[in-house]
Amino acid sequence: MPKNTPRQYAVALYQTLKDLPDNKLTSALQKFTALLAKDHKLKQANKIIDEFARYAKKQDGVVEIEITAARELDEKILKKIKNSFGEKVEATIRLDENVLGGVKIKMENKILDGSLKTQLNKLKQTLI
């Protein structure tokens, strides 16, 4: 029997809970916890919860991005970046002085690299 991943448990939990009335939530969560115990997955509960939160946001149309910049971004610039990805955007800002300037944006498994360091490296490669 193939082992279920934390993501698979999270999706199953989401599908179970999404249309459930409030008065049945506690019972459903208790049964889910018992399933995790039976499958020896309680140690992965935090991963499953993280996957559940990510999946629920995605189902709600929320786009999560991580912005890496050399220094704090101006609110106007941050708003423009977020608006480029849609109406419901949650952004995590990470500061990295190695970026030099510009930004890197990570969304799911895609990276948009508009950093000065990358641009300089590209220029260097074309000149060599």
VOMAR-634269 format. One record per residue (C-alpha): residue number from 1; z, x, y; residue in three letters. Coordinates in nm, 4 decimals. Layout:
REM residues N
PT num       pz       px       py residu
PT NUM        Z        X        Y    ala
...
//
This chain:
REM residues 128
PT num       pz       px       py residu
PT   1   0.0000   0.0000   0.0000    met
PT   2  -0.1003   0.1542   0.3366    pro
PT   3   0.1790   0.2197   0.5846    lys
PT   4   0.1842   0.0187   0.9052    asn
PT   5   0.1828   0.2078   1.2337    thr
PT   6   0.4171   0.1281   1.5243    pro
PT   7   0.1159  -0.0210   1.7038    arg
PT   8   0.0431  -0.2559   1.4130    gln
PT   9   0.4052  -0.3763   1.4091    tyr
PT  10   0.3915  -0.4218   1.7879    ala
PT  11   0.0716  -0.6280   1.7736    val
PT  12   0.2121  -0.8408   1.4906    ala
PT  13   0.5307  -0.9014   1.6891    leu
PT  14   0.3335  -0.9926   2.0006    tyr
PT  15   0.1122  -1.2357   1.8090    gln
PT  16   0.4228  -1.3941   1.6535    thr
PT  17   0.6132  -1.4320   1.9785    leu
PT  18   0.3396  -1.5202   2.2279    lys
PT  19   0.3419  -1.8996   2.1806    asp
PT  20   0.6883  -1.9351   2.0314    leu
PT  21   0.9334  -2.1650   2.2123    pro
PT  22   1.2377  -1.9918   2.3634    asp
PT  23   1.4779  -2.1527   2.1167    asn
PT  24   1.3003  -1.9773   1.8241    lys
PT  25   1.2817  -1.6275   1.9747    leu
PT  26   1.6199  -1.5072   1.8469    thr
PT  27   1.5435  -1.6122   1.4918    ser
PT  28   1.1979  -1.4519   1.5000    ala
PT  29   1.3399  -1.1242   1.6349    leu
PT  30   1.6092  -1.1214   1.3657    gln
PT  31   1.3439  -1.1676   1.0975    lys
PT  32   1.1313  -0.8935   1.2525    phe
PT  33   1.4306  -0.6575   1.2570    thr
PT  34   1.4968  -0.7397   0.8911    ala
PT  35   1.1312  -0.6598   0.8140    leu
PT  36   1.1636  -0.3235   0.9890    leu
PT  37   1.4787  -0.2494   0.7875    ala
PT  38   1.3053  -0.3481   0.4624    lys
PT  39   1.0083  -0.1252   0.5485    asp
PT  40   1.2410   0.1632   0.6528    his
PT  41   1.0999   0.1554   1.0079    lys
PT  42   1.4162   0.1060   1.2153    leu
PT  43   1.3996   0.4693   1.3303    lys
PT  44   1.0616   0.3873   1.4855    gln
PT  45   1.1975   0.0898   1.6809    ala
PT  46   1.1633   0.2657   2.0198    asn
PT  47   0.7996   0.3531   1.9482    lys
PT  48   0.7327  -0.0047   1.8387    ile
PT  49   0.8951  -0.1391   2.1568    ile
PT  50   0.6846   0.0974   2.3719    asp
PT  51   0.3673  -0.0100   2.1901    glu
PT  52   0.4692  -0.3758   2.2265    phe
PT  53   0.5139  -0.3346   2.6036    ala
PT  54   0.1766  -0.1570   2.6372    arg
PT  55  -0.0009  -0.4193   2.4272    tyr
PT  56   0.1614  -0.7112   2.6138    ala
PT  57   0.0576  -0.5619   2.9493    lys
PT  58  -0.2959  -0.5122   2.8259    lys
PT  59  -0.3117  -0.8729   2.7040    gln
PT  60  -0.1932  -0.9811   3.0487    asp
PT  61  -0.4738  -0.7821   3.2142    gly
PT  62  -0.2518  -0.5038   3.3469    val
PT  63  -0.4196  -0.1636   3.3692    val
PT  64  -0.1934   0.1387   3.3385    glu
PT  65  -0.3034   0.4614   3.5027    ile
PT  66  -0.1435   0.7999   3.5535    glu
PT  67  -0.2338   0.9798   3.8739    ile
PT  68  -0.1752   1.3532   3.8955    thr
PT  69  -0.1861   1.5094   4.2399    ala
PT  70  -0.0713   1.8314   4.4058    ala
PT  71   0.1507   1.6409   4.6507    arg
PT  72   0.2676   1.2920   4.7416    glu
PT  73  -0.0185   1.0520   4.8088    leu
PT  74  -0.0463   0.8427   5.1231    asp
PT  75   0.0120   0.4705   5.0557    glu
PT  76  -0.3411   0.3823   5.1786    lys
PT  77  -0.4994   0.6295   4.9378    ile
PT  78  -0.2782   0.5117   4.6531    leu
PT  79  -0.3746   0.1505   4.7249    lys
PT  80  -0.7477   0.2392   4.7270    lys
PT  81  -0.7163   0.4185   4.3940    ile
PT  82  -0.5297   0.1264   4.2376    lys
PT  83  -0.7807  -0.1283   4.3743    asn
PT  84  -1.0613   0.0694   4.2081    ser
PT  85  -0.9133  -0.0205   3.8708    phe
PT  86  -0.8506  -0.3906   3.9282    gly
PT  87  -0.5962  -0.6337   4.0631    glu
PT  88  -0.3136  -0.5693   3.8166    lys
PT  89  -0.2590  -0.1948   3.8145    val
PT  90   0.0564  -0.0035   3.7321    glu
PT  91   0.0374   0.3559   3.8443    ala
PT  92   0.2580   0.6451   3.7469    thr
PT  93   0.2413   0.9350   3.9899    ile
PT  94   0.2859   1.2879   3.8621    arg
PT  95   0.2979   1.5891   4.0911    leu
PT  96   0.1422   1.9155   3.9717    asp
PT  97   0.0822   2.1950   4.2216    glu
PT  98  -0.1744   2.3496   3.9834    asn
PT  99  -0.4130   2.0668   4.0770    val
PT 100  -0.4471   2.2344   4.4226    leu
PT 101  -0.6001   1.9219   4.5803    gly
PT 102  -0.7706   1.6000   4.4838    gly
PT 103  -0.6460   1.3898   4.1910    val
PT 104  -0.6735   1.3461   3.8156    lys
PT 105  -0.6550   0.9911   3.6852    ile
PT 106  -0.5753   0.9156   3.3225    lys
PT 107  -0.6424   0.5676   3.1858    met
PT 108  -0.5851   0.5058   2.8140    glu
PT 109  -0.7909   0.7845   2.6552    asn
PT 110  -1.0111   0.8614   2.9569    lys
PT 111  -0.9514   1.1240   3.2235    ile
PT 112  -1.1280   1.1186   3.5588    leu
PT 113  -1.0848   1.4653   3.7034    asp
PT 114  -1.1519   1.4930   4.0747    gly
PT 115  -0.9151   1.7839   4.1239    ser
PT 116  -1.0068   2.0740   4.3480    leu
PT 117  -0.9269   2.3173   4.0659    lys
PT 118  -1.1832   2.1532   3.8361    thr
PT 119  -1.4443   2.1380   4.1119    gln
PT 120  -1.3944   2.5091   4.1827    leu
PT 121  -1.4240   2.5911   3.8114    asn
PT 122  -1.7492   2.3910   3.7902    lys
PT 123  -1.8862   2.5753   4.0922    leu
PT 124  -1.7864   2.9063   3.9377    lys
PT 125  -1.9688   2.8183   3.6139    gln
PT 126  -2.2887   2.7280   3.7972    thr
PT 127  -2.2775   3.0520   3.9949    leu
PT 128  -2.2267   3.2739   3.6924    ile
//
